[in-house]
Amino acid sequence: MPRGRDEPVRLTKIYTRGGDAGETSLGDGTRTSKLDLRIAAYGGVDELNSALGLVLAANSPDDIRTVLTRVQNELFDLGADLSVPLENEGRLRVTQEQVDVLERECDHFNADLPELTSFVLPGGGEVAARMHIARAVCRRAEREALTASGEHAVSPIVLVYLNRLSDLLFILARAANAADGREEPLWRPGSSA
């Protein structure tokens, strides 16, 4: 019986030896190869979540910290979504409402930023630089989820969520530089200086 939405996960033993032969369990208990594209997809999401942890460890502004803390929890929801075959109804899934919140946050944080006149190079302050790494990891996780969707049924909202999240992370990197009083490093085409 699946656990309730708000019921905590209980982990009494971290190693199980169940994956020693190159297999792992999906969220519904089905065994599959660790090379399964779904495993790569939620592994990419786990890496993204870890990158966000690095952003949060860098003394992020409070408004950004609040957003990223929520997103880290949502990424666990998203990983759960990817780990349970889509035909299993009644399981935890990413929702359009979560995507809508990301869009509102994009609009909110972008409202006070100057208009872009060039592509932004990853960098600036420490929080922004770490955010750019998280954004790049998010793009890779999105590609991995898209690749998995070519072989397995994947909720289309998962793909939309990751796409919108990468947009938000770009905007938050810019907002972090603005909050830090740093100029954004801009691409200067053809410049080697």
N, C-alpha and C positions, 0 to 999 in steps of 0.2 A: 504494500500500500504506500503510495507516495506521501511524503511528509507535507504538512500544511505550509502555505506560503510564508508565514511568519515564524514557523518552527525552526529553531536553530539546527544546524548540522552538527552531529556528534561524531567526532573523530577520536577514537580511543587508541588506534594504532596507526602509525604513519606508513610503515612499510608492510606490504602484504605478500610479496614475492609473486603476486599474480601477473606482473608484467615482465618477469624475467625472461620469458621466451618471445618477447616482441609483440605481445598483445596487451590490450587494455579494455576496460569496460566503458561503454557509452552510458549515458545517464539513465537509460532504461534497463541496464544490466546486460545488454547484448555485448558479446566479445567481438573485438575487431583488431586488425593490425594497427600498430602504432604509426604505420605509414599511411593509414586512411586519411584522406584529405580533410575530413571533419576534425581529426585530431590536430592536424597542422593549423586549421582555422582557429580552433579555440586555444591552441598553443600560442598563436599570434596575438590573440586577445589577452592572454595571460601576460605575455611580454609587454603589451601596451599598458596593462594595468600596473606592472612593475615600473615602467617608465614614468607613469603618472605619480607613483610613489616617490620617485626621485625629484619630480617637480615640487611635490609637497614638502619634501625634506629641505628645500632651498629657501624657506621663509617666504612663501608666496603671499601676496596681498590677500586679506581676509575674504574679499568678495570672490576672488579666483579660487581660493582654498575651499570655500563652501561648494562651489560648482564642481570642482574636481573630486571632492570627497563623495558627493552624490554619484558622479560618473563612475568612480571606482566600483561602487555597489552595483550600478547598472551594468557594468561590464561583467560582473559575476552572473547577473541575470542573462546577459547575452551569451556568455559561455555555456550556461545551462541550456539555453535555447539551442545552440549549435550541437550540444552533446546528446540531446534527446531527439531521435528521429521524428520528423514533422508529423507523421501519421499518428503519433501518440497524443491524443487530445487531453486537455485539462492540465497540461504541464506549463511550467513557467515559460513565458514567451516575452520578447521585447514588444513594446506596443507603439502605435502611432503617437500616442500621447507623449511618450518619452522623446520621440523625434520632434514633436511640436515644441517641447520645452527647450531642446537644443537650439531650435530655430529662433525662439524668442531670446535666448541668451546671446546668440550670434548678433541679433539686431541690437540688443541692449549694449553689449560691450563695443560694438562697432560704431555706435552712434557718435561718440566723442572723439574717435580717431581721425586723423587727417586723411584725406583722400590719397590713395596710392598713385604715384606717378612712375613707379618702376617696380620690378619684382623685389621682394625683400630677401636678403641673404639671411640664413639662419645665424642668429647670434644676438648681440646686444648684451643685456644683463644676464646673470646666471639663470634666473627663472625663465626668461624668454628662450635662452639657448636650450635649456632642458625641455621646454615646451615644444620647440621645433623638433627635437629628437622624438618626442612622444607623437608628434604629428606625422613624422615619417614612418614610425612604427605602425601607427593607425592606418596609414595608406596601404602598408604591406598586409596588415591583418584583413583589410577590406579585400585586397586581391586574393588572399588565401581563402576567404569565405566565398568569394565569387567563383574561384576554381572549384571548391567543394560543391557549390551549387550546380556545377556541370555534371556531377556524378550522383548527387544525393539531393533530396528535397530539402531546401533551406528556406526558412522564412524570408521573404523579400524585405521585410522590415529590418532584419539584421543588416542587410547590405545598405539600406538607406540610413540606418542609425550610424554605422561606421563612416559613411560618406559625410554625413552632417557633422559628426564629431570631429573629423579631420578639419573641416571648415572652422569649427569653434576653436580648436586648438591653435590654428593659425591666428585667429583674431585675438585669443587670449595671450599669445606670445607678443603680439603688438601692444596689447593693453598692459602687459607686464613691463615692457620697455617704457611705455608712457608713464606708468606709475613710478618707475625707477628713475625717471628723468633722463633716459638714454635715447639718443638718436638711433633710429633703425638703420642697420647697414643695408644699403640699397645696391642692387646689381647695376653695374656700369658696363654695358656691352662693349666688348673689345678692349676693356681696360685691363692691363696687367699690373697696375700700380696699386 
